[in-house]
Amino acid sequence: MVTSFVVLFAVSVWAGIQNALAGGGTFLTLPALMLTDMTALAANITSTIALFPGQIASSWGGRTHVAGAGGLSFKALVVISFVGGIVGAILLLVTPSSIFRHLVPWLVLFATAVFAYGSFVPRKEDRPPVLGKLGAGLAQFCISVYGGYFGGGIGFLMLAALTAAGLTIRNASATKNVLAGVMNASAVAIFVFSPQVHWVQAGISCLGAIIGGTIGGHLVSRVNQKLLRAAAVLIGIALTIGLFLRAP
């Protein structure tokens, strides 16, 4: 058990660096937590809590660039994200562990595909908005429900939706960081009362992620982000294959 905790801490430091520089830290913490002898459901809930402080730090740094989208105010997007995160978290808690175990490979596959698309398919800055109030609100609500339930790939999902609603990449990036923090805050507020949380592992992972996030902040201008994202995609693919092979 001590060895698995050491591995968890090291992986969480890496996840913190990965999140600060390119995203995709969930692909690292989920399997590391599962190695400490917990179910996929418990690992997902514990990972959400462990990575939450780092999300708050990253969203605070870009708060001055947040904006509304598609005719919706930023406050409206915050409310939608908060409600969606609660719905997703409740859905996760009422999902039996055995069912979630079967869902995890598909969720990781979906998150990996979204991450790969968002990382390597170029986005056009000058395209006209295609989402109005209803479309932007519905897209954000669905993303928030998914974020509260699983969360992998939500950054790129929101980036795609917010740019489709008319935001520039810079504003969309800052806005999605804050909205991700909001939807995870609502999920964490519910998860802290769940018996599925493994607090020792959550503390170890949280400490590692904070250290990694601090390191990542200093490396942001020195590291090739595309290589890091490629590494995250490869990890996601390997994790997906491993989960499908383990599925009964």
C-alpha positions as CSV (number, residue, x, y, z in Angstrom):
1,M,0.0,0.0,0.0
2,V,2.9,2.4,0.8
3,T,4.3,1.8,-2.7
4,S,1.0,2.6,-4.3
5,F,0.8,5.9,-2.3
6,V,4.2,6.9,-3.4
7,V,3.2,6.2,-7.0
8,L,0.0,8.1,-6.5
9,F,1.9,11.2,-5.2
10,A,4.4,11.1,-8.1
11,V,1.6,10.7,-10.7
12,S,-0.3,13.5,-9.1
13,V,2.7,15.8,-9.4
14,W,2.9,14.9,-13.1
15,A,-0.9,15.4,-13.4
16,G,-0.6,18.9,-11.9
17,I,2.2,19.8,-14.3
18,Q,0.1,18.3,-17.2
19,N,-3.0,20.3,-16.2
20,A,-1.1,23.6,-15.9
21,L,0.6,23.2,-19.3
22,A,-1.8,21.3,-21.5
23,G,-4.6,19.6,-19.7
24,G,-5.4,15.9,-19.4
25,G,-4.4,15.3,-15.8
26,T,-7.5,13.1,-15.2
27,F,-6.0,10.5,-17.5
28,L,-3.2,10.1,-14.9
29,T,-5.0,10.4,-11.6
30,L,-7.8,8.0,-12.4
31,P,-5.7,4.9,-12.9
32,A,-3.3,5.9,-10.2
33,L,-6.2,6.1,-7.7
34,M,-7.6,2.8,-8.9
35,L,-4.2,1.2,-8.2
36,T,-4.7,2.0,-4.5
37,D,-7.4,-0.6,-4.4
38,M,-10.6,1.5,-5.0
39,T,-13.4,1.1,-7.4
40,A,-13.6,3.2,-10.6
41,L,-16.6,5.1,-9.1
42,A,-14.7,5.9,-5.9
43,A,-11.5,6.9,-7.9
44,N,-13.6,9.2,-10.1
45,I,-15.2,10.9,-7.1
46,T,-11.9,11.1,-5.2
47,S,-10.0,12.5,-8.3
48,T,-12.6,15.3,-8.6
49,I,-12.0,16.4,-5.1
50,A,-8.3,16.1,-5.3
51,L,-7.8,18.2,-8.4
52,F,-10.3,20.9,-7.4
53,P,-7.9,23.2,-5.6
54,G,-5.7,23.3,-8.7
55,Q,-8.7,24.2,-10.9
56,I,-9.5,27.1,-8.6
57,A,-6.0,28.5,-8.9
58,S,-5.9,28.3,-12.7
59,S,-9.4,29.9,-13.0
60,W,-8.4,32.8,-10.6
61,G,-5.4,33.7,-12.8
62,G,-7.5,34.4,-15.9
63,R,-10.6,35.8,-14.2
64,T,-10.2,39.3,-15.8
65,H,-10.8,37.8,-19.3
66,V,-14.1,36.0,-18.7
67,A,-17.1,36.9,-20.8
68,G,-20.6,36.0,-21.7
69,A,-21.3,34.1,-24.9
70,G,-24.1,33.7,-27.4
71,G,-26.1,36.5,-25.9
72,L,-25.9,35.0,-22.4
73,S,-24.2,36.9,-19.6
74,F,-21.3,35.4,-17.8
75,K,-23.4,35.2,-14.6
76,A,-26.0,33.2,-16.6
77,L,-23.3,30.7,-17.7
78,V,-22.1,30.4,-14.1
79,V,-25.6,29.5,-12.9
80,I,-26.1,27.0,-15.7
81,S,-22.7,25.4,-14.9
82,F,-23.5,25.2,-11.2
83,V,-26.9,23.6,-11.8
84,G,-25.5,21.2,-14.4
85,G,-22.6,20.2,-12.1
86,I,-25.1,19.3,-9.3
87,V,-27.2,17.2,-11.7
88,G,-24.1,15.4,-12.9
89,A,-22.8,14.7,-9.4
90,I,-26.2,13.4,-8.2
91,L,-26.4,11.1,-11.3
92,L,-22.9,9.8,-10.5
93,L,-23.8,9.1,-6.8
94,V,-27.0,7.1,-7.8
95,T,-25.1,5.1,-10.4
96,P,-24.3,1.6,-9.0
97,S,-20.5,1.0,-8.9
98,S,-20.9,-2.1,-11.1
99,I,-22.7,0.0,-13.8
100,F,-20.1,2.8,-13.6
101,R,-17.3,0.2,-14.0
102,H,-18.8,-0.7,-17.4
103,L,-19.3,2.9,-18.4
104,V,-15.7,4.1,-17.5
105,P,-14.0,2.6,-20.6
106,W,-16.5,4.4,-22.9
107,L,-16.2,7.7,-20.9
108,V,-12.4,7.6,-21.1
109,L,-12.6,6.8,-24.8
110,F,-15.0,9.8,-25.4
111,A,-12.7,12.1,-23.3
112,T,-9.6,10.9,-25.1
113,A,-11.3,11.6,-28.5
114,V,-12.4,15.0,-27.4
115,F,-9.0,15.8,-26.0
116,A,-7.2,14.7,-29.2
117,Y,-9.6,16.7,-31.4
118,G,-9.3,19.8,-29.2
119,S,-5.5,19.5,-29.1
120,F,-4.7,18.9,-32.7
121,V,-7.5,20.2,-34.9
122,P,-7.0,23.9,-35.6
123,R,-9.8,26.4,-34.7
124,K,-10.7,29.4,-36.8
125,E,-10.8,32.7,-34.9
126,D,-12.8,34.6,-37.5
127,R,-15.7,32.2,-38.0
128,P,-19.2,33.7,-37.3
129,P,-21.1,32.6,-34.2
130,V,-23.3,29.6,-34.7
131,L,-24.8,29.3,-31.3
132,G,-27.4,31.8,-29.9
133,K,-28.8,32.0,-26.4
134,L,-30.7,28.7,-26.5
135,G,-27.9,26.8,-28.2
136,A,-25.1,28.2,-25.9
137,G,-27.2,27.6,-22.8
138,L,-28.1,24.1,-23.7
139,A,-24.6,23.2,-24.7
140,Q,-23.2,24.5,-21.5
141,F,-25.8,22.7,-19.4
142,C,-25.1,19.3,-21.1
143,I,-21.3,19.9,-20.7
144,S,-21.8,20.7,-17.1
145,V,-23.8,17.6,-16.4
146,Y,-21.1,15.5,-18.1
147,G,-18.5,17.5,-16.1
148,G,-20.2,16.7,-12.8
149,Y,-20.5,13.1,-13.8
150,F,-17.1,12.4,-15.2
151,G,-15.3,15.5,-16.3
152,G,-12.6,14.2,-18.8
153,G,-12.4,16.5,-21.8
154,I,-14.7,19.2,-20.5
155,G,-12.2,22.0,-21.2
156,F,-12.1,21.2,-24.9
157,L,-15.9,20.7,-25.0
158,M,-16.4,24.1,-23.5
159,L,-13.8,25.7,-25.7
160,A,-15.6,24.4,-28.7
161,A,-19.0,25.6,-27.5
162,L,-17.8,29.0,-26.3
163,T,-16.0,29.8,-29.6
164,A,-19.0,28.6,-31.5
165,A,-21.0,31.2,-29.5
166,G,-18.7,34.0,-30.6
167,L,-15.9,34.2,-28.1
168,T,-12.2,34.6,-29.1
169,I,-9.9,31.8,-28.1
170,R,-8.4,34.0,-25.3
171,N,-11.7,34.9,-23.7
172,A,-13.1,31.4,-24.2
173,S,-10.0,29.9,-22.5
174,A,-10.4,32.1,-19.5
175,T,-14.1,31.6,-19.3
176,K,-14.0,27.8,-19.6
177,N,-11.4,27.7,-16.7
178,V,-13.8,29.6,-14.4
179,L,-16.9,27.6,-15.5
180,A,-15.0,24.3,-15.0
181,G,-14.2,25.5,-11.5
182,V,-17.8,26.3,-10.9
183,M,-19.2,23.0,-12.1
184,N,-16.6,21.1,-10.1
185,A,-17.3,23.2,-7.0
186,S,-21.0,22.1,-7.1
187,A,-19.9,18.5,-7.6
188,V,-17.3,18.6,-4.8
189,A,-19.9,20.2,-2.4
190,I,-22.0,17.0,-2.9
191,F,-19.1,14.5,-3.1
192,V,-17.6,15.5,0.3
193,F,-20.5,13.8,1.9
194,S,-20.1,10.6,-0.1
195,P,-18.7,7.4,1.6
196,Q,-17.0,6.7,-1.7
197,V,-14.4,9.4,-1.0
198,H,-11.0,8.0,0.1
199,W,-9.6,11.0,2.0
200,V,-6.1,9.8,2.5
201,Q,-5.6,9.2,-1.2
202,A,-7.4,12.5,-2.0
203,G,-5.0,14.4,0.3
204,I,-1.9,12.8,-1.2
205,S,-3.2,13.4,-4.8
206,C,-4.2,17.0,-4.0
207,L,-0.8,17.8,-2.5
208,G,1.0,16.3,-5.5
209,A,-1.3,18.2,-8.0
210,I,-0.7,21.5,-6.2
211,I,3.1,21.0,-6.3
212,G,2.9,19.9,-9.9
213,G,0.7,22.9,-10.8
214,T,3.3,25.3,-9.2
215,I,6.1,23.6,-11.2
216,G,4.0,23.7,-14.4
217,G,3.3,27.4,-13.9
218,H,7.1,28.1,-14.1
219,L,7.6,25.8,-17.1
220,V,4.7,27.1,-19.2
221,S,7.0,29.1,-21.6
222,R,9.6,26.4,-21.8
223,V,7.8,23.2,-22.6
224,N,6.3,22.0,-25.9
225,Q,2.6,21.8,-25.1
226,K,1.8,19.7,-28.2
227,L,4.2,17.0,-27.0
228,L,2.5,17.0,-23.6
229,R,-0.9,16.8,-25.2
230,A,0.3,14.0,-27.5
231,A,1.5,12.2,-24.3
232,A,-1.9,12.7,-22.7
233,V,-3.7,11.3,-25.7
234,L,-1.4,8.2,-25.7
235,I,-2.1,7.7,-22.0
236,G,-5.8,8.0,-22.7
237,I,-5.6,5.4,-25.5
238,A,-3.6,3.0,-23.3
239,L,-6.0,3.6,-20.4
240,T,-9.0,3.0,-22.6
241,I,-7.5,-0.3,-23.9
242,G,-6.6,-1.4,-20.4
243,L,-10.1,-0.6,-19.1
244,F,-11.8,-2.5,-21.9
245,L,-9.6,-5.5,-21.4
246,R,-10.3,-5.5,-17.6
247,A,-14.1,-5.1,-18.2
248,P,-15.9,-8.4,-17.4
